[in-house]
Amino acid sequence: MPDLSVRDLKTEMDGRFRDLKTDMDGRFYDLKTDMDGRFADVDRRFDRLEARIEAHINEAAAETRRHFDVVAESLRAEIRLRLEGTDTRLDNHEQRIQALEKRRR
C-alpha cells in the first residue's frame, strides 16, 4: 500500500462513497420504480374487484326489490280478500239485526 496522506485518503474515500451513493441511488430508483408499478397493478386489481362487488350488490338489491314487490302485491291481494269478506259478513250481520228489530216491533 503506497504512502497516502490524510488528504489523499480523504479524497479516495470521498470518491468511493460517491460511487457507492450513485450505485445505491440507482438501485433504490429501480426498486422504487418497480414498487410503483406493482402498487399501480394492485390499485387496478382493487378497482376491478370494487366494480365487481358493486355490480353484485346492485344486482342483489334489484332482486330483493323484485321479491319485495311480489310479496307486497301478494299481501295487498290477501288484505283485499279479507276486507271484502269482512264487508260481506258485516252486511249479513246488519241484515240479521234489521230482521230481528222488525220482529220486535
Backbone torsions as a table, in degrees:
resi	resn	phi	psi	omega
1	MET	NA	125.1	-178.7
2	PRO	-68.8	158.7	176.3
3	ASP	-70.9	122.5	178.7
4	LEU	-115.8	141.6	174.2
5	SER	-80.7	166.6	178.4
6	VAL	-59.9	-40.3	179.9
7	ARG	-64.0	-43.8	179.2
8	ASP	-64.6	-40.8	178.1
9	LEU	-61.9	-43.0	178.3
10	LYS	-63.0	-44.6	179.6
11	THR	-61.2	-44.9	178.7
12	GLU	-60.6	-47.1	-179.0
13	MET	-67.4	-40.5	176.8
14	ASP	-58.3	-41.6	179.0
15	GLY	-63.4	-44.2	179.4
16	ARG	-64.7	-40.7	177.3
17	PHE	-64.8	-38.3	177.1
18	ARG	-62.8	-44.1	178.7
19	ASP	-61.8	-43.5	178.5
20	LEU	-62.5	-43.3	179.2
21	LYS	-63.0	-43.5	179.0
22	THR	-60.8	-45.3	178.9
23	ASP	-62.7	-45.4	-179.8
24	MET	-66.0	-42.1	177.5
25	ASP	-58.8	-42.3	179.1
26	GLY	-63.4	-44.2	-180.0
27	ARG	-65.1	-43.7	179.3
28	PHE	-67.5	-34.6	177.4
29	TYR	-63.2	-45.5	178.6
30	ASP	-62.7	-42.6	179.1
31	LEU	-63.3	-43.8	179.6
32	LYS	-63.6	-43.0	179.4
33	THR	-62.2	-43.8	178.7
34	ASP	-62.9	-44.9	-179.7
35	MET	-65.3	-40.8	177.5
36	ASP	-59.2	-42.1	178.1
37	GLY	-64.1	-41.8	179.6
38	ARG	-65.9	-42.0	177.9
39	PHE	-64.0	-37.4	177.4
40	ALA	-63.1	-40.3	177.0
41	ASP	-62.4	-43.6	179.1
42	VAL	-63.0	-42.7	178.1
43	ASP	-59.4	-42.8	179.2
44	ARG	-64.7	-39.7	178.5
45	ARG	-64.2	-42.0	178.0
46	PHE	-65.1	-38.1	177.6
47	ASP	-61.6	-43.7	178.4
48	ARG	-65.0	-41.8	179.2
49	LEU	-64.0	-42.5	179.0
50	GLU	-61.3	-41.1	179.4
51	ALA	-64.4	-41.3	178.7
52	ARG	-65.1	-42.7	179.8
53	ILE	-64.5	-43.2	179.5
54	GLU	-62.4	-41.7	178.3
55	ALA	-63.3	-41.1	178.7
56	HIS	-64.0	-42.7	179.2
57	ILE	-63.7	-44.3	179.0
58	ASN	-63.0	-39.7	177.8
59	GLU	-64.2	-44.5	179.2
60	ALA	-65.2	-37.8	179.0
61	ALA	-65.3	-42.0	178.7
62	ALA	-64.5	-41.4	178.0
63	GLU	-64.1	-41.4	178.4
64	THR	-63.5	-42.0	178.1
65	ARG	-60.9	-44.9	179.2
66	ARG	-61.5	-44.3	179.4
67	HIS	-62.4	-43.9	179.3
68	PHE	-62.4	-40.6	178.1
69	ASP	-60.9	-41.3	178.4
70	VAL	-63.8	-46.1	179.8
71	VAL	-63.2	-43.4	-179.5
72	ALA	-62.7	-43.2	179.7
73	GLU	-64.8	-40.5	177.4
74	SER	-61.8	-42.2	178.7
75	LEU	-63.9	-41.8	177.6
76	ARG	-59.9	-44.7	-179.9
77	ALA	-63.3	-42.2	178.4
78	GLU	-61.2	-44.6	179.9
79	ILE	-64.0	-42.7	178.9
80	ARG	-59.0	-45.4	179.4
81	LEU	-61.6	-42.7	179.6
82	ARG	-63.6	-43.0	-179.3
83	LEU	-66.2	-39.8	178.8
84	GLU	-63.8	-40.1	177.6
85	GLY	-65.6	-36.9	178.9
86	THR	-66.1	-43.0	178.8
87	ASP	-60.3	-43.3	-179.6
88	THR	-63.9	-44.3	179.5
89	ARG	-65.1	-39.2	178.1
90	LEU	-64.8	-40.0	177.8
91	ASP	-63.1	-41.5	178.4
92	ASN	-63.1	-43.4	178.0
93	HIS	-63.5	-41.4	179.1
94	GLU	-61.1	-42.3	179.2
95	GLN	-64.5	-41.7	179.3
96	ARG	-64.2	-43.2	179.9
97	ILE	-63.2	-42.6	179.2
98	GLN	-63.5	-38.8	178.6
99	ALA	-64.6	-41.2	178.8
100	LEU	-65.8	-40.5	180.0
101	GLU	-65.0	-36.3	179.2
102	LYS	-65.5	-38.1	179.1
103	ARG	-64.5	-38.1	-177.8
104	ARG	-68.5	-28.9	-174.9
105	ARG	-76.3	NA	NA
